[in-house]
Amino acid sequence: MVIAIDPTSTFEYVLRCDRELEPEAQTVWTLRGLRHKERAEVEDAIAQSDGEGNLSLRVGSQRTRILMAGIVGVTNFQDDKGREIQVPKGGCSSVFLDHLDDAWATELANAITNRGRLSAADSD
């Protein structure tokens, strides 16, 4: 029997670079998977044609869309002065995303994107 996915469910995620730290020192991200419509919009907008048969990939723009939809919260995320940085109350914004290292953004986007997919172990 299949079990329906709760589109509002969230999960916690710790970046690979933080996993060796003591739990109290780790930054913990609260994420949610993309809803069906959000995933479709991201997939539909990945490639863009210039009208002359040339395609370009829009990976960066789509990563931003994924992060803005999927980052719900964060704890223990500080700037270089030790000030806590929070996800804005209205949801993740491009200003918030400016605080992310490129590698972290990619890892978080992958975690959000893969949330609704079965792993090889789950499909046996």
C-alpha positions, -999 to +999 in steps of 0.1 A: +000+000+000+013+035-008+012+062+019+002+097+009+029+124+012+020+152+036+029+183+015+032+204+047+056+181+066+090+193+074+123+176+082+156+186+099+188+186+079+224+192+090+250+201+063+277+175+057+304+200+069+286+203+103+280+166+110+313+160+128+305+188+153+289+183+186+251+185+182+249+219+201+274+234+176+256+222+145+234+244+124+200+227+119+179+235+089+142+229+088+132+220+053+101+208+034+099+190+001+085+208-029+048+205-036+039+189-069+032+222-086+064+238-074+084+208-086+067+210-120+075+247-123+111+242-114+115+213-139+097+233-167+119+263-163+153+245-162+160+250-200+153+281-220+154+286-257+167+317-274+143+312-303+172+302-327+174+266-315+200+272-287+192+261-252+206+274-220+203+258-186+189+280-158+203+259-129+211+288-106+176+304-109+160+271-102+182+264-072+170+298-058+134+288-064+139+255-046+156+271-016+130+299-013+102+273-013+119+247+008+138+265+036+113+269+065+136+277+094+171+274+108+187+272+143+222+281+153+230+300+121+252+330+130+270+357+111+308+365+117+298+387+147+279+359+164+245+373+157+217+348+150+203+348+115+167+336+111+145+329+081+122+358+077+087+354+091+071+357+056+094+329+043+128+325+028+140+355+008+168+363-016+183+385+012+184+355+035+200+334+007+228+359+004+241+345+037+247+310+022+279+297+008+274+283-027+282+247-017+257+249+012+230+262-011+235+234-035+234+208-007+203+223+008+185+224-026+194+187-032+180+178+002+148+197-005+145+182-040+151+146-029+128+147+001+099+133-018+118+105-036+124+070-025+160+059-020+172+026-035+169+010-001+132+021+002+123+007-032+133-029-024 
